[in-house]
Amino acid sequence: MVNRLVVAAPASGSGKTTVATGLMAALCRAGDRVAPFKVGPDYIDPGYHGLATGRPGRNLDPVMVGEHRVPALFAHGARGCDLAVVEGVMGLFDGRVDTEGVGSTAHVAKLLSAPVLFVVDARGQSRSLAALLHGFRGYDPTVRLGGVVLNQVGSARHEQVLRGACAEVGLDVLGVLPRDDRFGLPSRHLGLVTAAEHGRPALEAVDAIATAVARHVDLDAVRRLAAAAPAPAVPPWSPADEIASVSGLPADGIAPAGSSGDGVASVSGSSGAGIAPADGIAPVAGPSGRGTAPVAGSPVVAVAGGAAFTFGYAEHVELLRAAGAQVVVVDPLRDERLPEGTAGLVLPGGFPEQHAAELSANARLRAEVAALARSGAPVHAECGGLLYLARSLDGAPMCGVLDADGSMTPRLTLGYRDAVAPVDSVLAREGTRITGHEFHRTALSAPAGDRPAWRWRGHDGRPVAEGFVLGGVHASYLHTHPASAPASVVRFAQACAARAGATG
């Protein structure tokens, strides 16, 4: 494995994203090739990581993909890099509720044999910091705390006392960030404003954070900490191998679709400079063997991107390509037409509620999406994509594919779900089981159709039916990670190929 470290903290709000993003950008400025990662199902932080490094921000989530895949997915995303920075989630030991830290930052750090750079918000603390560090280091000795970054330090005297507290427990201070509101990133109801939405100000914010980290953090010490991680031989995850494992084809018999260098096209310039990595849908170079793909004909699969649809995984596009699809990015805020020959559509999550008026105003694309869905073409919509297919969103007309209206609510719906497919669809056979994640403050007037996309049991044990299976449409609030279910990608690509063949 590449040199690596995990940026963690005692709790949310300590400054993990600031330090992790700043480290990524500062190291890249200094000439290092940095691979960015985020623990858990978060989609927003990886957008800033992408701006900082110029590479897709990737997620490492043992709950969604299984812990056995995490080291391989890490090795895949870190290929060609000098070191990797992994931003943690919540507090160091906070994982899935009612488990012993499954999916936590500590869990991922152990899976990667990676040292932890511990970020502490020092406001209101002095020598008590020693007790906090002692407790975190001793709670699980198999998690190595390799150094501390002190954040929100108020004065030179404050720094002196805090350094003394760290020395008491034998932990090195690798950086001290002063109190400065300019280091923050814009936030809203589900966390930070996405990098794609924030545009140039996001680039400026990352630049300011990088300057601060370069000034106040010992980058050489960070490099030494990352280099101290052991280097077990873990073969990188391969989209070609994953597709071959469920399609019966040899991995070297898979050729990438499309003619561009990375196999991803865009419509009318919809993926502007600096935005593609933030979208999380611009893959790094994939398999390049020659042969027959599992799906013939290179069906065109349009994937929604741009500021309204940023919640996607880079591995999804890579798997679609490996299956034989030609992926084209379309921005529903800017592009008025679907790509020529579109055989299937992926609508990932995002913040369509923040762009409802603009999405609604693009009536021509809404009509094309509705016509595509009603024709029986495969459409995979998750969360934000689900809302886009509804009749309306906060009163603004949407595509009208689903007999439901969406609206903002004061209630946050959040958590992992162990779901089962109750009916056959373009994604899964009836009975297929998967672990997904919900994260939204919106609700639908009709949460499920006659043929729901998923069923699961709530925390109170009551059965839940959610989402819609309607013709070729699979629409749900549930976010899933395609790396955990490559068979669903093949199934979707096969449906797209059948559609292309029927209409070609």
DOROKE-110596 format. One record per residue (C-alpha): residue number from 1; x, y, z. Coordinates in pm, whole numbers, plus 50000, padded with zeros to 5 digits. Layout:
BEGIN
+-----+-------+-------+-------+
| pos |     X |     Y |     Z |
+-----+-------+-------+-------+
| NUM |     X |     Y |     Z |
...
+-----+-------+-------+-------+
end
This chain:
BEGIN
+-----+-------+-------+-------+
| pos |     X |     Y |     Z |
+-----+-------+-------+-------+
|   1 | 50000 | 50000 | 50000 |
|   2 | 50096 | 50361 | 49948 |
|   3 | 50211 | 50575 | 50244 |
|   4 | 49898 | 50681 | 50431 |
|   5 | 49744 | 50840 | 50735 |
|   6 | 49396 | 50894 | 50874 |
|   7 | 49277 | 51234 | 50998 |
|   8 | 49048 | 51181 | 51298 |
|   9 | 48904 | 51375 | 51590 |
|  10 | 48728 | 51326 | 51923 |
|  11 | 48397 | 51447 | 51776 |
|  12 | 48232 | 51613 | 51479 |
|  13 | 48303 | 51983 | 51445 |
|  14 | 48667 | 51956 | 51555 |
|  15 | 48810 | 52059 | 51218 |
|  16 | 48874 | 51727 | 51042 |
|  17 | 48759 | 51853 | 50704 |
|  18 | 48963 | 52172 | 50732 |
|  19 | 49281 | 51988 | 50829 |
|  20 | 49236 | 51697 | 50588 |
|  21 | 49150 | 51917 | 50289 |
|  22 | 49425 | 52163 | 50377 |
|  23 | 49680 | 51883 | 50405 |
|  24 | 49578 | 51738 | 50071 |
|  25 | 49607 | 52075 | 49896 |
|  26 | 49928 | 52183 | 50073 |
|  27 | 50102 | 51855 | 49996 |
|  28 | 49991 | 51873 | 49633 |
|  29 | 50127 | 52227 | 49611 |
|  30 | 50457 | 52093 | 49739 |
|  31 | 50470 | 51838 | 49458 |
|  32 | 50324 | 51530 | 49626 |
|  33 | 50069 | 51317 | 49446 |
|  34 | 49794 | 51277 | 49704 |
|  35 | 49505 | 51030 | 49698 |
|  36 | 49198 | 51162 | 49884 |
|  37 | 48955 | 50945 | 50081 |
|  38 | 48664 | 50988 | 50320 |
|  39 | 48539 | 50734 | 50575 |
|  40 | 48168 | 50658 | 50553 |
|  41 | 47890 | 50750 | 50308 |
|  42 | 47959 | 51125 | 50302 |
|  43 | 47941 | 51281 | 49953 |
|  44 | 48018 | 51643 | 50037 |
|  45 | 48369 | 51632 | 50183 |
|  46 | 48503 | 51429 | 49887 |
|  47 | 48407 | 51718 | 49658 |
|  48 | 48647 | 51947 | 49842 |
|  49 | 48907 | 51670 | 49844 |
|  50 | 48872 | 51655 | 49467 |
|  51 | 48935 | 52028 | 49436 |
|  52 | 49238 | 51997 | 49665 |
|  53 | 49401 | 51710 | 49475 |
|  54 | 49261 | 51704 | 49122 |
|  55 | 49157 | 51342 | 49176 |
|  56 | 48813 | 51198 | 49252 |
|  57 | 48743 | 51191 | 49622 |
|  58 | 48659 | 50834 | 49719 |
|  59 | 48471 | 50679 | 50009 |
|  60 | 48580 | 50393 | 50232 |
|  61 | 48272 | 50249 | 50401 |
|  62 | 48292 | 49898 | 50551 |
|  63 | 47920 | 49900 | 50625 |
|  64 | 47823 | 49962 | 50263 |
|  65 | 48086 | 49756 | 50079 |
|  66 | 48207 | 49507 | 50341 |
|  67 | 48534 | 49540 | 50529 |
|  68 | 48706 | 49291 | 50295 |
|  69 | 48675 | 49540 | 50007 |
|  70 | 48810 | 49846 | 50190 |
|  71 | 49187 | 49780 | 50153 |
|  72 | 49143 | 49689 | 49785 |
|  73 | 48930 | 49998 | 49710 |
|  74 | 49192 | 50206 | 49889 |
|  75 | 49473 | 50053 | 49682 |
|  76 | 49272 | 50118 | 49364 |
|  77 | 49216 | 50485 | 49446 |
|  78 | 49574 | 50540 | 49560 |
|  79 | 49750 | 50399 | 49254 |
|  80 | 50014 | 50630 | 49117 |
|  81 | 50020 | 50847 | 49431 |
|  82 | 50293 | 50923 | 49684 |
|  83 | 50066 | 50918 | 49985 |
|  84 | 49701 | 50906 | 50083 |
|  85 | 49507 | 51120 | 50328 |
|  86 | 49191 | 50962 | 50468 |
|  87 | 48946 | 51195 | 50640 |
|  88 | 48753 | 51025 | 50918 |
|  89 | 48389 | 51053 | 51016 |
|  90 | 48244 | 51189 | 51340 |
|  91 | 48448 | 51090 | 51647 |
|  92 | 48728 | 50836 | 51616 |
|  93 | 48527 | 50543 | 51749 |
|  94 | 48180 | 50644 | 51624 |
|  95 | 48042 | 50383 | 51384 |
|  96 | 47709 | 50233 | 51293 |
|  97 | 47465 | 50260 | 51580 |
|  98 | 47424 | 49942 | 51788 |
|  99 | 47754 | 49797 | 51668 |
| 100 | 48097 | 49801 | 51828 |
| 101 | 48232 | 50072 | 51605 |
| 102 | 48168 | 49906 | 51269 |
| 103 | 48230 | 50163 | 50996 |
| 104 | 48407 | 50402 | 51232 |
| 105 | 48726 | 50591 | 51156 |
| 106 | 48909 | 50358 | 51395 |
| 107 | 48772 | 50055 | 51208 |
| 108 | 48901 | 50186 | 50874 |
| 109 | 49236 | 50288 | 51023 |
| 110 | 49284 | 49931 | 51144 |
| 111 | 49179 | 49783 | 50810 |
| 112 | 49443 | 50002 | 50641 |
| 113 | 49707 | 49965 | 50918 |
| 114 | 49723 | 50345 | 50904 |
| 115 | 49841 | 50586 | 51174 |
| 116 | 49601 | 50852 | 51299 |
| 117 | 49662 | 51225 | 51294 |
| 118 | 49435 | 51349 | 51573 |
| 119 | 49269 | 51692 | 51532 |
| 120 | 49157 | 51856 | 51855 |
| 121 | 48947 | 52170 | 51887 |
| 122 | 49138 | 52333 | 52171 |
| 123 | 48885 | 52601 | 52259 |
| 124 | 48815 | 52593 | 52633 |
| 125 | 49092 | 52342 | 52703 |
| 126 | 49436 | 52356 | 52854 |
| 127 | 49599 | 52074 | 53056 |
| 128 | 49278 | 51867 | 53042 |
| 129 | 49380 | 51791 | 52685 |
| 130 | 49627 | 51538 | 52829 |
| 131 | 49343 | 51338 | 52983 |
| 132 | 49145 | 51345 | 52658 |
| 133 | 49442 | 51222 | 52454 |
| 134 | 49528 | 50958 | 52714 |
| 135 | 49174 | 50825 | 52703 |
| 136 | 49153 | 50807 | 52324 |
| 137 | 49494 | 50644 | 52292 |
| 138 | 49424 | 50385 | 52559 |
| 139 | 49068 | 50299 | 52458 |
| 140 | 49190 | 50077 | 52173 |
| 141 | 49569 | 50035 | 52167 |
| 142 | 49550 | 49873 | 51822 |
| 143 | 49464 | 50217 | 51681 |
| 144 | 49786 | 50415 | 51665 |
| 145 | 49761 | 50786 | 51743 |
| 146 | 50069 | 50915 | 51565 |
| 147 | 50044 | 51288 | 51627 |
| 148 | 49819 | 51581 | 51709 |
| 149 | 49705 | 51893 | 51525 |
| 150 | 49580 | 52159 | 51765 |
| 151 | 49296 | 52359 | 51611 |
| 152 | 49139 | 52689 | 51721 |
| 153 | 49434 | 52788 | 51941 |
| 154 | 49381 | 53130 | 52096 |
| 155 | 49728 | 53262 | 52177 |
| 156 | 50096 | 53181 | 52210 |
| 157 | 50044 | 53109 | 52581 |
| 158 | 49751 | 52880 | 52502 |
| 159 | 49970 | 52693 | 52253 |
| 160 | 50247 | 52653 | 52511 |
| 161 | 50012 | 52497 | 52767 |
| 162 | 49856 | 52266 | 52508 |
| 163 | 50197 | 52150 | 52386 |
| 164 | 50287 | 52069 | 52744 |
| 165 | 49970 | 51860 | 52780 |
| 166 | 50057 | 51664 | 52465 |
| 167 | 50412 | 51608 | 52592 |
| 168 | 50274 | 51465 | 52918 |
| 169 | 50119 | 51176 | 52727 |
| 170 | 50401 | 51143 | 52474 |
| 171 | 50221 | 51263 | 52161 |
| 172 | 50395 | 51491 | 51913 |
| 173 | 50227 | 51811 | 51798 |
| 174 | 50249 | 51824 | 51417 |
| 175 | 50060 | 52148 | 51373 |
| 176 | 49890 | 52438 | 51548 |
| 177 | 49609 | 52625 | 51371 |
| 178 | 49507 | 52962 | 51520 |
| 179 | 49149 | 53073 | 51556 |
| 180 | 49046 | 53215 | 51220 |
| 181 | 48695 | 53215 | 51075 |
| 182 | 48839 | 53236 | 50724 |
| 183 | 48932 | 52867 | 50743 |
| 184 | 48569 | 52756 | 50743 |
| 185 | 48368 | 52617 | 50454 |
| 186 | 48004 | 52715 | 50385 |
| 187 | 47741 | 52491 | 50543 |
| 188 | 47368 | 52423 | 50515 |
| 189 | 47103 | 52177 | 50633 |
| 190 | 47293 | 51859 | 50541 |
| 191 | 47644 | 51982 | 50614 |
| 192 | 47879 | 52175 | 50389 |
| 193 | 47770 | 52336 | 50065 |
| 194 | 47904 | 52109 | 49791 |
| 195 | 48216 | 52216 | 49608 |
| 196 | 48039 | 52204 | 49273 |
| 197 | 47767 | 52440 | 49395 |
| 198 | 48007 | 52678 | 49565 |
| 199 | 48208 | 52716 | 49242 |
| 200 | 48502 | 52955 | 49245 |
| 201 | 48454 | 53048 | 49613 |
| 202 | 48511 | 52679 | 49691 |
| 203 | 48843 | 52689 | 49508 |
| 204 | 48934 | 53007 | 49696 |
| 205 | 48837 | 52848 | 50029 |
| 206 | 49050 | 52541 | 49960 |
| 207 | 49337 | 52767 | 49858 |
| 208 | 49310 | 52965 | 50183 |
| 209 | 49302 | 52646 | 50391 |
| 210 | 49603 | 52508 | 50204 |
| 211 | 49799 | 52827 | 50276 |
| 212 | 49712 | 52808 | 50645 |
| 213 | 49803 | 52440 | 50675 |
| 214 | 50131 | 52489 | 50489 |
| 215 | 50217 | 52770 | 50732 |
| 216 | 50109 | 52605 | 51056 |
| 217 | 50155 | 52229 | 51003 |
| 218 | 50488 | 52045 | 50970 |
| 219 | 50438 | 51877 | 50632 |
| 220 | 50763 | 51682 | 50659 |
| 221 | 50646 | 51537 | 50990 |
| 222 | 50316 | 51444 | 50825 |
| 223 | 50504 | 51267 | 50547 |
| 224 | 50714 | 51076 | 50803 |
| 225 | 50401 | 50969 | 50988 |
| 226 | 50241 | 50846 | 50664 |
| 227 | 50559 | 50661 | 50569 |
| 228 | 50561 | 50478 | 50902 |
| 229 | 50258 | 50272 | 50805 |
| 230 | 50337 | 49908 | 50721 |
| 231 | 50302 | 49809 | 50359 |
| 232 | 50101 | 49486 | 50322 |
| 233 | 50054 | 49363 | 49967 |
| 234 | 49689 | 49416 | 49879 |
| 235 | 49585 | 49382 | 49514 |
| 236 | 49392 | 49692 | 49401 |
| 237 | 49021 | 49662 | 49349 |
| 238 | 48947 | 49622 | 48979 |
| 239 | 48618 | 49713 | 48812 |
| 240 | 48708 | 49468 | 48535 |
| 241 | 48754 | 49184 | 48783 |
| 242 | 48432 | 49271 | 48963 |
| 243 | 48234 | 49271 | 48641 |
| 244 | 48402 | 48951 | 48524 |
| 245 | 48315 | 48782 | 48854 |
| 246 | 47943 | 48828 | 48790 |
| 247 | 47940 | 48802 | 48411 |
| 248 | 48157 | 48496 | 48352 |
| 249 | 48404 | 48680 | 48129 |
| 250 | 48780 | 48696 | 48186 |
| 251 | 48895 | 49025 | 48335 |
| 252 | 49133 | 49088 | 48045 |
| 253 | 48844 | 49052 | 47802 |
| 254 | 48687 | 49378 | 47906 |
| 255 | 48748 | 49688 | 47699 |
| 256 | 48655 | 50039 | 47805 |
| 257 | 48374 | 50203 | 47617 |
| 258 | 48405 | 50534 | 47439 |
| 259 | 48695 | 50692 | 47258 |
| 260 | 48811 | 50960 | 47503 |
| 261 | 49109 | 50911 | 47728 |
| 262 | 48905 | 50838 | 48039 |
| 263 | 48597 | 50698 | 47870 |
| 264 | 48368 | 50971 | 48001 |
| 265 | 48211 | 51232 | 47777 |
| 266 | 47997 | 51530 | 47869 |
| 267 | 47716 | 51715 | 47699 |
| 268 | 47779 | 52074 | 47588 |
| 269 | 48062 | 52125 | 47832 |
| 270 | 47858 | 52032 | 48138 |
| 271 | 48160 | 51927 | 48345 |
| 272 | 48346 | 52255 | 48377 |
| 273 | 48708 | 52292 | 48484 |
| 274 | 48761 | 52186 | 48841 |
| 275 | 48411 | 52047 | 48877 |
| 276 | 48442 | 51692 | 48747 |
| 277 | 48647 | 51566 | 49044 |
| 278 | 48405 | 51739 | 49281 |
| 279 | 48113 | 51561 | 49117 |
| 280 | 48274 | 51232 | 49211 |
| 281 | 48184 | 51088 | 48872 |
| 282 | 48501 | 51144 | 48673 |
| 283 | 48696 | 50817 | 48700 |
| 284 | 49067 | 50763 | 48680 |
| 285 | 49198 | 50548 | 48397 |
| 286 | 49034 | 50207 | 48392 |
| 287 | 49106 | 49871 | 48231 |
| 288 | 49250 | 49889 | 47882 |
| 289 | 49240 | 49533 | 47756 |
| 290 | 49083 | 49442 | 47427 |
| 291 | 48805 | 49197 | 47379 |
| 292 | 48432 | 49156 | 47422 |
| 293 | 48259 | 49344 | 47699 |
| 294 | 47985 | 49168 | 47897 |
| 295 | 47735 | 49406 | 47738 |
| 296 | 47751 | 49444 | 47362 |
| 297 | 47699 | 49760 | 47163 |
| 298 | 47838 | 50019 | 47407 |
| 299 | 47496 | 50151 | 47512 |
| 300 | 47495 | 50519 | 47603 |
| 301 | 47424 | 50574 | 47973 |
| 302 | 47364 | 50935 | 48073 |
| 303 | 47471 | 51021 | 48428 |
| 304 | 47340 | 51343 | 48581 |
| 305 | 47608 | 51572 | 48721 |
| 306 | 47661 | 51941 | 48780 |
| 307 | 47577 | 52136 | 49093 |
| 308 | 47241 | 51968 | 49163 |
| 309 | 47355 | 51606 | 49139 |
| 310 | 47690 | 51559 | 49313 |
| 311 | 47622 | 51256 | 49533 |
| 312 | 47779 | 50977 | 49331 |
| 313 | 48062 | 50728 | 49363 |
| 314 | 48352 | 50725 | 49116 |
| 315 | 48340 | 50344 | 49118 |
| 316 | 47989 | 50353 | 48969 |
| 317 | 48109 | 50502 | 48641 |
| 318 | 48411 | 50272 | 48640 |
| 319 | 48189 | 49967 | 48676 |
| 320 | 47950 | 50088 | 48406 |
| 321 | 48244 | 50135 | 48171 |
| 322 | 48384 | 49793 | 48257 |
| 323 | 48044 | 49643 | 48181 |
| 324 | 48059 | 49794 | 47833 |
| 325 | 47856 | 50114 | 47867 |
| 326 | 47952 | 50451 | 47722 |
| 327 | 47902 | 50702 | 48003 |
| 328 | 47808 | 51061 | 47920 |
| 329 | 47766 | 51328 | 48188 |
| 330 | 47463 | 51557 | 48155 |
| 331 | 47396 | 51863 | 48372 |
| 332 | 47020 | 51913 | 48422 |
| 333 | 47084 | 52276 | 48516 |
| 334 | 47250 | 52352 | 48182 |
| 335 | 47188 | 52084 | 47922 |
| 336 | 46853 | 52088 | 47743 |
| 337 | 46888 | 51752 | 47571 |
| 338 | 46985 | 51403 | 47673 |
| 339 | 47289 | 51265 | 47491 |
| 340 | 47229 | 51128 | 47144 |
| 341 | 47121 | 50766 | 47163 |
| 342 | 47067 | 50760 | 47540 |
| 343 | 46965 | 50406 | 47636 |
| 344 | 46964 | 50451 | 48015 |
| 345 | 46984 | 50722 | 48277 |
| 346 | 47146 | 50744 | 48621 |
| 347 | 47022 | 51023 | 48848 |
| 348 | 47240 | 51030 | 49161 |
| 349 | 47167 | 51223 | 49477 |
| 350 | 47249 | 51582 | 49550 |
| 351 | 47070 | 51900 | 49645 |
| 352 | 46794 | 51947 | 49385 |
| 353 | 46590 | 52129 | 49652 |
| 354 | 46847 | 52409 | 49634 |
| 355 | 46803 | 52433 | 49256 |
| 356 | 46433 | 52351 | 49215 |
| 357 | 46349 | 52666 | 49020 |
| 358 | 46637 | 52620 | 48774 |
| 359 | 46565 | 52249 | 48728 |
| 360 | 46200 | 52326 | 48670 |
| 361 | 46283 | 52598 | 48419 |
| 362 | 46467 | 52344 | 48203 |
| 363 | 46137 | 52212 | 48072 |
| 364 | 46285 | 52062 | 47758 |
| 365 | 46515 | 51826 | 47948 |
| 366 | 46241 | 51741 | 48197 |
| 367 | 46021 | 51638 | 47907 |
| 368 | 46296 | 51423 | 47757 |
| 369 | 46362 | 51251 | 48089 |
| 370 | 45990 | 51185 | 48134 |
| 371 | 45959 | 51046 | 47781 |
| 372 | 46264 | 50823 | 47832 |
| 373 | 46127 | 50685 | 48159 |
| 374 | 45778 | 50629 | 48022 |
| 375 | 45918 | 50444 | 47723 |
| 376 | 46049 | 50175 | 47958 |
| 377 | 46417 | 50270 | 47938 |
| 378 | 46629 | 50187 | 48247 |
| 379 | 46642 | 50476 | 48495 |
| 380 | 46828 | 50447 | 48826 |
| 381 | 46743 | 50736 | 49059 |
| 382 | 46865 | 50783 | 49416 |
| 383 | 46748 | 51048 | 49664 |
| 384 | 46795 | 51373 | 49468 |
| 385 | 46725 | 51177 | 49151 |
| 386 | 46406 | 51045 | 49308 |
| 387 | 46293 | 51403 | 49377 |
| 388 | 46372 | 51506 | 49019 |
| 389 | 46139 | 51232 | 48891 |
| 390 | 45853 | 51346 | 49117 |
| 391 | 45562 | 51564 | 49002 |
| 392 | 45694 | 51863 | 49191 |
| 393 | 45956 | 51972 | 49443 |
| 394 | 45854 | 52246 | 49686 |
| 395 | 45587 | 52345 | 49435 |
| 396 | 45816 | 52361 | 49132 |
| 397 | 45722 | 52117 | 48852 |
| 398 | 45969 | 51831 | 48805 |
| 399 | 45966 | 51544 | 48556 |
| 400 | 45631 | 51398 | 48663 |
| 401 | 45737 | 51036 | 48625 |
| 402 | 45634 | 50944 | 48982 |
| 403 | 45290 | 51000 | 49131 |
| 404 | 45429 | 51193 | 49428 |
| 405 | 45535 | 51543 | 49532 |
| 406 | 45849 | 51631 | 49725 |
| 407 | 45898 | 51896 | 49989 |
| 408 | 46148 | 52010 | 50250 |
| 409 | 46075 | 51914 | 50612 |
| 410 | 46237 | 51999 | 50946 |
| 411 | 46314 | 51631 | 51005 |
| 412 | 46648 | 51473 | 50918 |
| 413 | 46627 | 51113 | 50798 |
| 414 | 46968 | 50955 | 50846 |
| 415 | 47112 | 50607 | 50883 |
| 416 | 47209 | 50276 | 50732 |
| 417 | 46937 | 50042 | 50611 |
| 418 | 46956 | 49666 | 50556 |
| 419 | 46716 | 49641 | 50266 |
| 420 | 46569 | 49371 | 50044 |
| 421 | 46432 | 49407 | 49691 |
| 422 | 46062 | 49306 | 49705 |
| 423 | 46022 | 49288 | 49324 |
| 424 | 46237 | 49239 | 49016 |
| 425 | 46378 | 49561 | 48868 |
| 426 | 46649 | 49686 | 48637 |
| 427 | 46882 | 49687 | 48940 |
| 428 | 46806 | 49371 | 49130 |
| 429 | 46616 | 49046 | 49137 |
| 430 | 46345 | 48998 | 49394 |
| 431 | 46503 | 48895 | 49725 |
| 432 | 46835 | 49072 | 49665 |
| 433 | 46975 | 49209 | 49992 |
| 434 | 47185 | 49521 | 50022 |
| 435 | 47296 | 49773 | 50284 |
| 436 | 47233 | 50133 | 50186 |
| 437 | 47219 | 50474 | 50351 |
| 438 | 46954 | 50745 | 50383 |
| 439 | 47043 | 51113 | 50425 |
| 440 | 46776 | 51375 | 50352 |
| 441 | 46543 | 51638 | 50494 |
| 442 | 46282 | 51604 | 50223 |
| 443 | 45975 | 51383 | 50211 |
| 444 | 45738 | 51256 | 49942 |
| 445 | 45363 | 51277 | 49957 |
| 446 | 45363 | 50907 | 49863 |
| 447 | 45677 | 50740 | 50004 |
| 448 | 45628 | 50420 | 49805 |
| 449 | 45446 | 50294 | 49500 |
| 450 | 45250 | 49972 | 49447 |
| 451 | 45584 | 49812 | 49367 |
| 452 | 45834 | 49960 | 49617 |
| 453 | 46204 | 49967 | 49540 |
| 454 | 46310 | 49838 | 49883 |
| 455 | 46174 | 49705 | 50209 |
| 456 | 46340 | 49704 | 50549 |
| 457 | 46255 | 49719 | 50918 |
| 458 | 46280 | 50047 | 51104 |
| 459 | 46449 | 50096 | 51439 |
| 460 | 46116 | 50021 | 51605 |
| 461 | 46088 | 49690 | 51419 |
| 462 | 45806 | 49804 | 51194 |
| 463 | 45825 | 49716 | 50823 |
| 464 | 45909 | 50000 | 50585 |
| 465 | 45828 | 50007 | 50213 |
| 466 | 46013 | 50277 | 50021 |
| 467 | 46068 | 50393 | 49665 |
| 468 | 45923 | 50302 | 49329 |
| 469 | 45971 | 50036 | 49063 |
| 470 | 45778 | 50154 | 48760 |
| 471 | 45858 | 49997 | 48424 |
| 472 | 46233 | 50048 | 48383 |
| 473 | 46249 | 50304 | 48666 |
| 474 | 46409 | 50221 | 49000 |
| 475 | 46376 | 50528 | 49226 |
| 476 | 46453 | 50541 | 49597 |
| 477 | 46585 | 50757 | 49879 |
| 478 | 46835 | 50482 | 49955 |
| 479 | 47193 | 50548 | 49847 |
| 480 | 47381 | 50232 | 49752 |
| 481 | 47746 | 50171 | 49670 |
| 482 | 47780 | 49989 | 49335 |
| 483 | 48112 | 49831 | 49440 |
| 484 | 47914 | 49623 | 49687 |
| 485 | 47683 | 49491 | 49413 |
| 486 | 47854 | 49470 | 49073 |
| 487 | 47579 | 49235 | 48956 |
| 488 | 47333 | 49526 | 48977 |
| 489 | 47557 | 49729 | 48745 |
| 490 | 47572 | 49444 | 48493 |
| 491 | 47196 | 49400 | 48517 |
| 492 | 47140 | 49770 | 48455 |
| 493 | 47389 | 49779 | 48166 |
| 494 | 47223 | 49473 | 48010 |
| 495 | 46886 | 49647 | 48027 |
| 496 | 47043 | 49953 | 47860 |
| 497 | 47192 | 49734 | 47587 |
| 498 | 46855 | 49569 | 47527 |
| 499 | 46696 | 49913 | 47505 |
| 500 | 46962 | 50033 | 47258 |
| 501 | 46915 | 49723 | 47046 |
| 502 | 46538 | 49764 | 47040 |
| 503 | 46555 | 50127 | 46933 |
| 504 | 46869 | 50118 | 46719 |
+-----+-------+-------+-------+
end
